[in-house]
Amino acid sequence: ESLSSKDSTTLTIYESNSLMLALTKAKQAEKGLKLLDIMVKKNIPRTSFTYVNLLKVCNNSTLLNSLHQKIKNDKIDDIYINNSLINAYSNCGDIKTARLL
C-alpha cells in the first residue's frame, strides 16, 4: 500500500509519526520526505518528533537542505530539532552550516 493511499480522515499524527519512525529505522529518507509532504497536504501537524527522526537519516546535503527548508516553512524553533540539524549537517560534511546554526 502506498503512503498516499491512506484515507486522510484516518491518518492521524500518531500514525504519521509511527510511519516516520519505521521509515527512518529502515533508513528510507526519501520515503520519509514523501510522508512529510503528505502530512503537509493533509494538514497533519508536524512535531519535533517528526523532524528529529527524519533528520537522523538525511545522509546527503540535497535531502538535508530540502528538509531544513520544510522546517523553516513550519516555523518550528525547537532545541531538539536544532541539535539534530547541527548533527545532520556535520554528518554530511557541511561544518560551516552546522556552526551557523
Rosetta blueprint (number, residue, H / E / L):
1 E L
2 S L
3 L H
4 S H
5 S H
6 K L
7 D L
8 S L
9 T L
10 T L
11 L L
12 T L
13 I H
14 Y H
15 E H
16 S H
17 N H
18 S H
19 L H
20 M H
21 L H
22 A H
23 L H
24 T H
25 K H
26 A L
27 K L
28 Q L
29 A H
30 E H
31 K H
32 G H
33 L H
34 K H
35 L H
36 L H
37 D H
38 I H
39 M H
40 V H
41 K H
42 K L
43 N L
44 I L
45 P L
46 R L
47 T L
48 S H
49 F H
50 T H
51 Y H
52 V H
53 N H
54 L H
55 L H
56 K L
57 V L
58 C L
59 N L
60 N L
61 S H
62 T H
63 L H
64 L H
65 N H
66 S H
67 L H
68 H H
69 Q H
70 K H
71 I H
72 K H
73 N H
74 D H
75 K L
76 I L
77 D L
78 D L
79 I H
80 Y H
81 I H
82 N H
83 N H
84 S H
85 L H
86 I H
87 N H
88 A H
89 Y H
90 S H
91 N H
92 C L
93 G L
94 D L
95 I H
96 K H
97 T H
98 A H
99 R H
100 L H
101 L L
